[in-house]
Amino acid sequence: PGLWAAVALANLSAMTIFCWHQIASLTLSGVTLALVPTGVPGLHDAPDGPAWLLDRLAWFPVYAAVLAGCVALARRFEGPWQAVPRPARAAAVLLAVGFGLYAAATLGPGLAS
């Protein structure tokens, strides 16, 4: 029952984790690259041997913490839409429209050619 409960609890956030895991990875990589411009073993080097795997595994707890932060922020918006206050709904719609316009302006010229 204890193992089942842990799986059931994790399953409640499965889609959120799936949708945000790359954002967490890029955030971690970007921040570390900004702090150490030459790169960090396990994050910015080629996977070329056992040393890379050990370096990568050492970064896993940090990555999990960044992902947990992303999931915690995103979970706030997964409830019923009616439960979200009206100003927050308006802000979400404006952000979505703004992102759509940005994506269209950025990708549009490249798609036409």
PyMOL commands that set and color helices and strands:
alter all, ss='L'
color gray80, all
select helices_A, chain A and resi 2-11+14-35+50-75+81-83+86-112
alter helices_A, ss='H'
color red, helices_A
deselect
rebuild
show_as cartoon
